[in-house]
Amino acid sequence: MKFKAFLTEHGVSLLERRFLPALDKMGKICHLFLTRDHAIFLHNLLNGDGVQCIAQFRKEALFDDYRISSQNEDRIAFAIDVSLLLRAVRSSVSICTEFGNGPSANRLQIKLVKKLPPNCTQPMPFLTFETKGYKSAVIQDVPISKPLSRTQVLELQTALDIAQDLPQTLVQVPDLNQLQNFVERMKHVGDLLNVSISKYGDLHVQISTTLITLGAEFCKLLVIGEQAEAPSEDRNLSAQSRSERAISRGDAQSVQVSVKHFSRSLQCHLAKPDCAFYGIALQGACLTVIFQFFIPGTRQTDKSVSLHCRLPVLDPGSS
């Protein structure tokens, strides 16, 4: 199997300043899945433990002169330490900035190699960064796992396909900072968070203990998918009562998730999304968060980049 490409200036900016810092907060190790058309970073898709996070890029968003080949339909996947990858990218950028000049300035090549490390008898796989300046080249090797087998790649692809399923109702949260500040305060109250989402465009989050109940409601949000008109007789009820009535009518779903998981998913704000959509999967299988990115200077979705999380549900929920 072979892979090599040049990271573009835009690709370096996306990874170094936005997505790798966000992915680093999601977990130490992730899978990097390379195909003919995409580079995909995947957290927790195979072990099913913790927040699943999927960041997908069209190859043109990150790379130039992208070349990949393998006996598994040109698909290659391996596990990698996100913090080491981020350090290598940042270091390479620093070298490019300091020493890059001449016709080959700022050319950052990335490729898969096998090398024999010191005191080892077997070659080990690495993702290598080569920064070519005018008179010199600097090479950095990031250790990776043994590439996944054909069976493991198929398992990863199946998990990815399942993770792409969208909830029937999604509500848009335009201001993630407001939600993040609220959850930060909630972290000190308890460990479990109740989240309900209605077809009316309401997002209700609540944490309860024997001594205190804290909640926040975001109303009249933009709805994508199945939606409904809120009954006029519910207007003067409390947020909790409205949520309970909506659930009983089948116009809302509710799930319970870990406050820690919810807070961790909000770390994706480091990738600088323009807004986020929240939804609950069929039968309350998980809480899904989809981060939306716009083409700079427009309100059009940038389809070359996608990022979403799936939070495991601690209670089957109700629908």
LUMDRENLO-377883 format. One record per residue (C-alpha): residue number from 0; residue in three letters; x, y, z. Coordinates in steps of 0.1 Angstrom, whole numbers, padded with zeros to 4 digits. Layout:
   bavex   vogu      c1      c2      c3
     NUM    ala       X       Y       Z
...
# end
This chain:
   bavex   vogu      c1      c2      c3
       0    met    0000    0000    0000
       1    lys    0012    0035   -0008
       2    phe    0001    0070    0001
       3    lys    0017    0104   -0004
       4    ala    0005    0139   -0010
       5    phe    0014    0175   -0004
       6    leu   -0005    0194    0022
       7    thr   -0018    0227    0008
       8    glu   -0016    0260    0027
       9    his   -0053    0258    0032
      10    gly   -0051    0222    0044
      11    val   -0023    0231    0069
      12    ser   -0045    0259    0082
      13    leu   -0075    0237    0086
      14    leu   -0056    0210    0105
      15    glu   -0032    0231    0126
      16    arg   -0055    0259    0137
      17    arg   -0089    0243    0138
      18    phe   -0095    0206    0134
      19    leu   -0066    0189    0151
      20    pro   -0069    0210    0183
      21    ala   -0106    0200    0184
      22    leu   -0099    0163    0177
      23    asp   -0072    0163    0203
      24    lys   -0098    0172    0229
      25    met   -0120    0143    0218
      26    gly   -0094    0116    0227
      27    lys   -0057    0107    0224
      28    ile   -0060    0081    0197
      29    cys   -0081    0082    0165
      30    his   -0082    0064    0132
      31    leu   -0072    0081    0100
      32    phe   -0091    0066    0071
      33    leu   -0078    0074    0036
      34    thr   -0098    0067    0005
      35    arg   -0095    0078   -0032
      36    asp   -0116    0109   -0025
      37    his   -0115    0116    0013
      38    ala   -0094    0118    0044
      39    ile   -0115    0109    0075
      40    phe   -0106    0112    0112
      41    leu   -0126    0088    0134
      42    his   -0129    0086    0172
      43    asn   -0144    0056    0190
      44    leu   -0161    0041    0160
      45    leu   -0148    0006    0165
      46    asn   -0148    0003    0203
      47    gly   -0182    0020    0208
      48    asp   -0170    0036    0241
      49    gly   -0173    0073    0246
      50    val   -0182    0101    0221
      51    gln   -0180    0091    0185
      52    cys   -0165    0119    0164
      53    ile   -0161    0120    0126
      54    ala   -0142    0147    0107
      55    gln   -0143    0142    0069
      56    phe   -0125    0161    0043
      57    arg   -0125    0159    0005
      58    lys   -0090    0154   -0006
      59    glu   -0089    0188   -0024
      60    ala   -0096    0205    0009
      61    leu   -0063    0194    0024
      62    phe   -0040    0180   -0003
      63    asp   -0024    0186   -0036
      64    asp   -0010    0158   -0058
      65    tyr   -0028    0132   -0038
      66    arg   -0018    0096   -0045
      67    ile   -0031    0064   -0028
      68    ser   -0031    0027   -0038
      69    ser   -0038   -0005   -0019
      70    gln   -0052   -0039   -0026
      71    asn   -0083   -0029   -0005
      72    glu   -0100   -0007   -0031
      73    asp   -0074    0020   -0025
      74    arg   -0084    0024    0011
      75    ile   -0059    0026    0040
      76    ala   -0067    0031    0077
      77    phe   -0045    0032    0108
      78    ala   -0046    0045    0144
      79    ile   -0026    0076    0152
      80    asp   -0019    0098    0182
      81    val   -0036    0131    0175
      82    ser   -0013    0151    0198
      83    leu    0018    0138    0180
      84    leu    0002    0145    0146
      85    leu   -0006    0181    0157
      86    arg    0029    0186    0170
      87    ala    0044    0174    0137
      88    val    0022    0197    0116
      89    arg    0030    0227    0138
      90    ser    0067    0220    0138
      91    ser    0066    0216    0100
      92    val    0048    0249    0096
      93    ser    0074    0266    0118
      94    ile    0102    0252    0097
      95    cys    0084    0262    0065
      96    thr    0080    0297    0079
      97    glu    0115    0301    0091
      98    phe    0135    0285    0064
      99    gly    0111    0282    0034
     100    asn    0122    0302    0004
     101    gly    0129    0297   -0033
     102    pro    0108    0278   -0058
     103    ser    0101    0249   -0034
     104    ala    0090    0270   -0004
     105    asn    0063    0258    0019
     106    arg    0060    0224    0002
     107    leu    0050    0200    0030
     108    gln    0048    0164    0018
     109    ile    0031    0137    0038
     110    lys    0035    0100    0031
     111    leu    0033    0065    0046
     112    val    0067    0048    0051
     113    lys    0082    0018    0069
     114    lys    0114    0024    0089
     115    leu    0137    0005    0112
     116    pro    0137    0024    0146
     117    pro    0168    0023    0168
     118    asn    0171   -0010    0189
     119    cys    0144   -0027    0168
     120    thr    0146   -0057    0145
     121    gln    0113   -0051    0127
     122    pro    0104   -0022    0105
     123    met    0076    0000    0119
     124    pro    0050    0021    0100
     125    phe    0052    0059    0102
     126    leu    0034    0089    0088
     127    thr    0062    0110    0076
     128    phe    0063    0148    0071
     129    glu    0090    0161    0048
     130    thr    0095    0199    0047
     131    lys    0115    0208    0016
     132    gly    0132    0241    0017
     133    tyr    0155    0257   -0008
     134    lys    0187    0241    0004
     135    ser    0176    0215    0029
     136    ala    0148    0191    0040
     137    val    0135    0183    0075
     138    ile    0118    0149    0081
     139    gln    0095    0141    0110
     140    asp    0082    0107    0116
     141    val    0049    0102    0134
     142    pro    0044    0065    0146
     143    ile    0012    0048    0136
     144    ser   -0004    0015    0142
     145    lys   -0001   -0014    0117
     146    pro   -0025   -0006    0089
     147    leu   -0059   -0022    0094
     148    ser   -0066   -0055    0076
     149    arg   -0092   -0058    0049
     150    thr   -0117   -0071    0075
     151    gln   -0110   -0043    0099
     152    val   -0113   -0017    0071
     153    leu   -0147   -0031    0062
     154    glu   -0158   -0030    0098
     155    leu   -0147    0006    0100
     156    gln   -0165    0015    0068
     157    thr   -0197   -0002    0081
     158    ala   -0195    0018    0113
     159    leu   -0189    0050    0093
     160    asp   -0219    0043    0072
     161    ile   -0241    0037    0102
     162    ala   -0228    0069    0119
     163    gln   -0238    0089    0088
     164    asp   -0276    0083    0095
     165    leu   -0294    0115    0104
     166    pro   -0320    0120    0130
     167    gln   -0355    0128    0117
     168    thr   -0355    0162    0134
     169    leu   -0326    0185    0138
     170    val   -0326    0219    0155
     171    gln   -0300    0246    0149
     172    val   -0281    0261    0177
     173    pro   -0265    0293    0163
     174    asp   -0247    0303    0195
     175    leu   -0225    0275    0208
     176    asn   -0209    0298    0234
     177    gln   -0241    0303    0253
     178    leu   -0247    0265    0255
     179    gln   -0211    0259    0264
     180    asn   -0212    0284    0293
     181    phe   -0243    0268    0306
     182    val   -0229    0233    0305
     183    glu   -0197    0245    0322
     184    arg   -0218    0256    0352
     185    met   -0237    0224    0351
     186    lys   -0206    0202    0354
     187    his   -0203    0210    0391
     188    val   -0239    0201    0398
     189    gly   -0242    0165    0386
     190    asp   -0231    0139    0361
     191    leu   -0262    0132    0340
     192    leu   -0279    0156    0315
     193    asn   -0314    0152    0302
     194    val   -0318    0165    0266
     195    ser   -0351    0168    0248
     196    ile   -0356    0180    0213
     197    ser   -0390    0188    0198
     198    lys   -0404    0192    0163
     199    tyr   -0414    0227    0174
     200    gly   -0377    0239    0174
     201    asp   -0372    0236    0211
     202    leu   -0340    0223    0228
     203    his   -0343    0216    0265
     204    val   -0313    0206    0287
     205    gln   -0317    0198    0323
     206    ile   -0296    0184    0352
     207    ser   -0312    0172    0384
     208    thr   -0300    0160    0418
     209    thr   -0319    0154    0450
     210    leu   -0312    0190    0460
     211    ile   -0313    0211    0429
     212    thr   -0326    0211    0393
     213    leu   -0310    0233    0366
     214    gly   -0323    0237    0331
     215    ala   -0321    0258    0300
     216    glu   -0344    0261    0271
     217    phe   -0337    0273    0235
     218    cys   -0369    0280    0217
     219    lys   -0381    0286    0181
     220    leu   -0348    0273    0166
     221    leu   -0346    0265    0129
     222    val   -0358    0229    0123
     223    ile   -0346    0206    0096
     224    gly   -0366    0175    0089
     225    glu   -0398    0166    0106
     226    gln   -0414    0197    0123
     227    ala   -0448    0207    0138
     228    glu   -0466    0237    0151
     229    ala   -0465    0241    0189
     230    pro   -0500    0240    0205
     231    ser   -0511    0274    0216
     232    glu   -0524    0259    0249
     233    asp   -0488    0250    0259
     234    arg   -0475    0286    0258
     235    asn   -0480    0294    0295
     236    leu   -0467    0261    0308
     237    ser   -0432    0256    0323
     238    ala   -0404    0244    0300
     239    gln   -0404    0210    0317
     240    ser   -0442    0207    0313
     241    arg   -0441    0217    0276
     242    ser   -0413    0192    0270
     243    glu   -0432    0163    0288
     244    arg   -0464    0171    0268
     245    ala   -0445    0172    0235
     246    ile   -0429    0138    0243
     247    ser   -0463    0123    0252
     248    arg   -0477    0136    0218
     249    gly   -0448    0121    0199
     250    asp   -0436    0155    0189
     251    ala   -0404    0153    0209
     252    gln   -0377    0128    0221
     253    ser   -0357    0128    0253
     254    val   -0324    0111    0262
     255    gln   -0300    0111    0291
     256    val   -0263    0116    0284
     257    ser   -0232    0121    0304
     258    val   -0224    0158    0312
     259    lys   -0187    0149    0305
     260    his   -0196    0136    0270
     261    phe   -0218    0166    0263
     262    ser   -0191    0190    0274
     263    arg   -0164    0172    0254
     264    ser   -0185    0173    0222
     265    leu   -0187    0211    0226
     266    gln   -0149    0212    0223
     267    cys   -0155    0209    0186
     268    his   -0160    0247    0187
     269    leu   -0122    0248    0183
     270    ala   -0128    0238    0147
     271    lys   -0147    0271    0144
     272    pro   -0180    0259    0130
     273    asp   -0205    0285    0120
     274    cys   -0234    0267    0138
     275    ala   -0245    0234    0151
     276    phe   -0275    0211    0148
     277    tyr   -0288    0188    0175
     278    gly   -0309    0157    0170
     279    ile   -0319    0125    0186
     280    ala   -0316    0093    0166
     281    leu   -0345    0069    0160
     282    gln   -0356    0052    0192
     283    gly   -0333    0074    0212
     284    ala   -0302    0055    0201
     285    cys   -0278    0084    0205
     286    leu   -0276    0122    0206
     287    thr   -0262    0136    0174
     288    val   -0244    0169    0170
     289    ile   -0237    0181    0134
     290    phe   -0214    0211    0130
     291    gln   -0219    0233    0099
     292    phe   -0192    0252    0081
     293    phe   -0199    0280    0056
     294    ile   -0178    0289    0025
     295    pro   -0160    0320    0038
     296    gly   -0179    0352    0030
     297    thr   -0211    0334    0023
     298    arg   -0240    0315    0040
     299    gln   -0235    0285    0017
     300    thr   -0225    0252    0033
     301    asp   -0189    0242    0026
     302    lys   -0194    0206    0014
     303    ser   -0157    0198    0013
     304    val   -0156    0196    0052
     305    ser   -0179    0179    0077
     306    leu   -0178    0173    0114
     307    his   -0202    0155    0137
     308    cys   -0204    0137    0170
     309    arg   -0226    0110    0184
     310    leu   -0231    0108    0221
     311    pro   -0239    0075    0237
     312    val   -0272    0074    0256
     313    leu   -0272    0064    0292
     314    asp   -0309    0059    0294
     315    pro   -0331    0044    0265
     316    gly   -0350    0077    0266
     317    ser   -0386    0081    0254
     318    ser   -0401    0090    0221
# end
